[in-house]
Amino acid sequence: MPLDPPQTSTSDTTWVINGRLNASSVTGFQTTIFVEGLSTEGEGDALLQDLVDLLSTRYYNVVGIKGFTAYTTRNMTKS
């Protein structure tokens, strides 16, 4: 059966920061950053970097992650 041309979509970008209280602690944290209104992806990137830099001086194994989901769909057409 023939397929329509592919349609690619992406989700909104999310920024997440993970870390732990110290090297031997099971207590950790996770923070999510979101942008609203006229905010830009660049502002989210800058805030992620600022928070990672700030939290890394006090907490262990602080990691910032920027992510989004992309997917492609193709509708099947009648033959």
C-alpha positions as CSV (number, residue, x, y, z in Angstrom):
1,M,0.0,0.0,0.0
2,P,1.3,3.5,-0.8
3,L,2.3,5.9,2.0
4,D,1.8,9.6,2.2
5,P,5.0,11.8,2.5
6,P,6.5,11.7,6.0
7,Q,5.4,14.3,8.6
8,T,7.9,15.0,11.3
9,S,6.9,16.6,14.6
10,T,8.8,17.6,17.7
11,S,7.6,18.1,21.3
12,D,8.4,21.2,23.4
13,T,12.0,21.4,24.7
14,T,12.5,20.5,28.3
15,W,15.4,21.2,30.6
16,V,16.0,19.1,33.7
17,I,18.7,19.3,36.4
18,N,19.5,16.3,38.6
19,G,21.9,16.1,41.5
20,R,22.6,14.5,44.9
21,L,23.1,15.9,48.4
22,N,26.6,14.4,48.6
23,A,28.6,11.4,47.2
24,S,27.2,8.9,49.7
25,S,23.7,10.2,49.9
26,V,20.6,8.6,48.5
27,T,18.8,12.0,48.8
28,G,18.7,13.7,45.4
29,F,16.8,16.5,43.6
30,Q,15.4,17.1,40.2
31,T,14.3,20.5,38.8
32,T,12.5,21.2,35.6
33,I,12.8,24.4,33.6
34,F,10.0,25.6,31.3
35,V,9.6,28.6,29.1
36,E,6.3,30.6,28.7
37,G,5.0,33.3,26.4
38,L,7.7,35.2,24.6
39,S,10.5,33.3,26.3
40,T,13.0,31.6,23.9
41,E,14.9,28.4,23.8
42,G,18.1,30.4,24.3
43,E,16.8,31.7,27.6
44,G,16.1,28.1,28.7
45,D,19.6,27.1,27.7
46,A,21.1,30.0,29.7
47,L,19.0,29.3,32.8
48,L,20.0,25.6,32.7
49,Q,23.7,26.5,32.5
50,D,23.4,29.1,35.3
51,L,21.7,26.7,37.6
52,V,24.1,23.9,36.9
53,D,27.0,26.2,37.6
54,L,25.4,27.5,40.8
55,L,24.3,24.1,42.2
56,S,27.5,22.3,41.3
57,T,29.4,24.4,43.9
58,R,27.2,22.9,46.7
59,Y,25.9,19.6,45.6
60,Y,27.3,16.3,44.1
61,N,27.0,15.0,40.6
62,V,24.8,17.9,39.2
63,V,23.8,17.3,35.6
64,G,21.8,19.4,33.3
65,I,19.8,17.8,30.4
66,K,18.1,19.4,27.5
67,G,15.8,17.3,25.5
68,F,12.9,17.0,23.2
69,T,11.1,14.2,21.4
70,A,11.0,14.0,17.6
71,Y,8.9,11.5,15.7
72,T,7.9,10.9,12.1
73,T,4.5,9.5,10.9
74,R,3.3,8.4,7.5
75,N,-0.3,7.7,6.7
76,M,-1.1,4.7,4.6
77,T,-3.3,5.6,1.6
78,K,-5.8,3.4,-0.2
79,S,-4.2,1.4,-3.1
